[in-house]
Amino acid sequence: MGKTIERIATERGHQIVLKITSKNSADLNAVNLARVDVAIEFTNPESAFENVQKCLHNNVPVVCGSTGWNHQLKAAQDICVANNTALIQSSNFSIGVNVFFEINSQLAKVMNNYPAYDVRMLEVHHTQKKDAPSGTAITLAEKIIKQLSRKNNWSITQPFDNNTLSITAERIDEVPGTHSVTYSSTIDDIELKHTAHNRDGFALGAIVAAEFLKNKKGIFTMKEVLDL
């Protein structure tokens, strides 16, 4: 993701002034961050919060695409507000996926009136992805539960009851990300599906979010970035 973000950002006329990996984490400091307009954070659940808070404490707006650290997100948002800077955290920055989120919510709202249909989800990612289900799948599930009164939780473990939304997570080499939502009855199926062909969509959306965030203050979402 870092290499893809760097390539697309450069193509759009931006300058990469700082790159942080596990090998040079000490370089994420006040002196270096003074040169940064916006930070884009794509790492892992173990390091995301530390990276985000370092940037926010130094008044650098952050676009964060790391998932699996939602239990610390409120703390990061509080730090953002206290330091009068800006933050966008999203489970998926792809423009197509965020449109998919909106369609998923609308379909769940409609299907609330049709109890003959049960709903299930499938997500497939590359084998390097550490969290399961994916953050995108969790976002989709939460939006379904909000609109579908017959579902009150989600799970990737057996057994499932009628009130539980079933999520299947598969890990296959070289799969950027596929998510599907299926409503099934004895008569037919209705399926929504998003298939990423490469990582470019995720990177482009993160850069668009960074362009949006520059010189702004507060907590934002991709709905605002994309005017959905």
Protein Blocks (a to p, Z undefined) as FASTA:
>chain_A
ZZmmmmmmmmnopacfbdcdfklmmmmcfklmmmpfbdcddfbfklmmmmmmmmmmnopa
cddfbehilmmmmmmmmmmmmnopaddddfbfcfklmmmmmmmmmmmmmmmmmmkbccdd
dddddfklmbdcdfklmmmmmmmmmmmmkbcbdcfbdcddfkbccddddddehiabacdd
ddddfkbccddddddfbfklmmmmmmmmmmmmgopacjddfklmnoZZ
